[in-house]
Amino acid sequence: MLMKFTLEYWLDDDWYIGKLKEVPGVFSQGRTLQELEENIRDAYSLMMSEEKYWIVK
C-alpha cells in the first residue's frame, strides 16, 4: 500500500529541517531538499520497524 505524507520543512542556517505532519516524532535534516526527503524516508522506516516493540499488551 502506498502511503502519502506531508513533509513540512524549513531552512536553519544552511540545513533543511523537516518533519512528517501526520506522524509525530519523525524529524530529519539534510544539506539539500533531496537529501532531507531521503533522510525523512529512512527515519520513517526506522520508526515503523521499531513500532512493534512499542505496543504494550
Secondary structure as GFF3:
##gff-version 3
##sequence-region A 1 57
A	DSSP	beta_strand	7	12	.	.	.	ID=ss1
A	DSSP	beta_strand	15	20	.	.	.	ID=ss2
A	DSSP	beta_strand	27	30	.	.	.	ID=ss3
A	DSSP	alpha_helix	33	50	.	.	.	ID=ss4
A	DSSP	three_ten_helix	51	53	.	.	.	ID=ss5
###
